[in-house]
Amino acid sequence: MSGIRNQTQAAAPAHQVAISVRHVGTVLGGVRIHKDISLDVQAGEVLGIIGGSGSGKTTLLRLMLGLERPTEGEVLVLNHKLGNCEATDLAQVRHRWGVLFQQGALFSALSVFDNIAVPLRELKSLPKDLIAELVMQKLQQVGLKPEDGIKMPAELSGGMIKRVSLARALIMDPQLLFLDEPTAGLDPASSKRFVQLIESLKREMDLTVVMVTHDVDTLFALVDRIAVLSDQHLVAHGKLEQVVQMSHPFIRNFFLGHVQRCAEDNIRSFRDALHHQDDPLPADPALAHPQPA
């Protein structure tokens, strides 16, 4: 697949740090959200962020996106210190990541094609025929048909909205992909197909992925490590099979009934089975016959 990722911005080598959160504290509206949080996201890995309601998961994601500034500490993304970047530097680093928002965040007045094309048109430097070619490539890559490009968001099923949003997030061929509750609102079959699609694209595009989720099966299928937020702190950060053995009350409750599944051999078997099931790219029956939202 041809893309627009600049050759000088090729994916970072494995084991290189893509994101570094250093001693971050966050206070919003006078409320303390985070205290002294430090973690690294390695290039090429999938990091899952979990925590209870109000634990600061989405705020941490927003810090990594430069949408919030930490009260204390610093956040570095692809060696850029967010919060102290010049506007032009921040714009450049933002072109190197894509974001899938929980509800899709599609523009209701724009067609599927135009929604996906938005980031390309914002560059104001690409010819129309190249934009059209890249949009068609991304439609195919996420398992949609060329004729889906003329549809409006109101005509799409929940699974189709996720795929269109993912296509838009990947249209710039980013190095980083941020996912906010990627399977929220999907039925189990659609959720599994979407997880398969993410896993396939992660391998194909050599992506580093940061994902907020509360879905245990999504964690089993995708993550290399997880970060657990509770009581304003990062209470765990490591491999799934290690974290589930910790005695923290939130961790015990979150993984209640799943500890045995989290054994390394069981995770490997689960992922092998998922990987060898049906090709995730073709649209499922719900996508072929979408119901109005």
PyMOL commands that set and color helices and strands:
alter all, ss='L'
color gray80, all
select helices_A, chain A and resi 7-9+57-64+87-94+112-122+128-141+146-150+153-155+158-170+188-205+216-222+240-243+249-254+260-262+264-275+285-288
alter helices_A, ss='H'
color red, helices_A
select strands_A, chain A and resi 17-28+31-42+46-51+72-77+80-81+97-100+176-180+208-212+225-230+233-238
alter strands_A, ss='S'
color yellow, strands_A
deselect
rebuild
show_as cartoon
